Amino acid sequence: MADIGLKDRRRMSNASPTMLRAQLNEAQLMTLRELERFGWEIQFVRRPLFQDPIPVVVDGDRKTYAVLTPEGELDESPGFNLRQP
């Protein structure tokens, strides 16, 4: 397989919201459903090596990015930088 750069991999991962939701646990799904009532949506799922997947959500204005913890809590300061696509 050819070496694919990070930018190319990000462009290639156009997963549907349904596919992204399938990667969430029940607590995260419950929180996401509540957030969606206020215009938030799941943007992507970060998959660090040897760690649980990290769902990233964005508000309706596309100004605030946050992650959903495994416990279903919204974390706006996850300990790593969230860049806008």
N, C-alpha and C positions, 0 to 999 in steps of 0.2 A: 504494500500500500504506500502511496506517495505521502511525503510529509505534508500535512495540511497545517497552515498557520492558524493561530488562535482566532484572528479576525474571520478567516474562512469557516472555521468550525462554528463560530457564533452565527454567521449568516446562514449556514446549513441547518441549524437547529430551529426550524420554524414549527415547533410542536404546537398542536392545537390546545386550547384551554382544557379540553377533555383529557388529552394525554397528560398534561401537566397535573391536573387534579388527581389522576390515577396514582400519582406518586406521593400523595399526602396521606397522613394517618387521620383517624377520625377527629381528633382534637383540632388538627390544622384545618380540616374541612369545615368543621363547625365555625371556627373563627373566620375563615374565608367567606362563608355564606353571610355572616353578619357584616363583614367589611364590604361585601358587594352591595349591600343595601345603601351604603354611603359612597358608592362610585369606585371603590377599590377593585383591582383585578390582579390575577396572578400574571406575572410577566415572564418568568422563567424559573427553572429549578437548577440551582448550583449543585454540582456533584463532586465535592472534593474527595480525593483518594482516601480510602479507609475511614471515611466518616459518613454520617447520615446525610441524605440529600437535604439541601437548604432551599425551601421555596421563597422566592423574592416576589413581593407584591408592590404595586404602585397605586397612588391615589388617582382620582379622576382627572386632576389637573396635570398629572405627570410631573409633579414637583417633589413629592416625597416617596422615597423608596424605603422599604423595610423588609424584614424577614419574619417568617412564622417559625417559632421555636417548636421542637417536638411536643411540647406541652400545649401548643396552640396559642401561645402568647405572641403579640405583635412586638417586635424588637426593632426600634428605629436606630439603634447604635449596636450593630452586631459584632463589632470588633474587626471588621474589614471594610474596605472602601467599596461602595456601590456606585459604579459609574453609569451615567445615562448612556443608552445605546446610540 
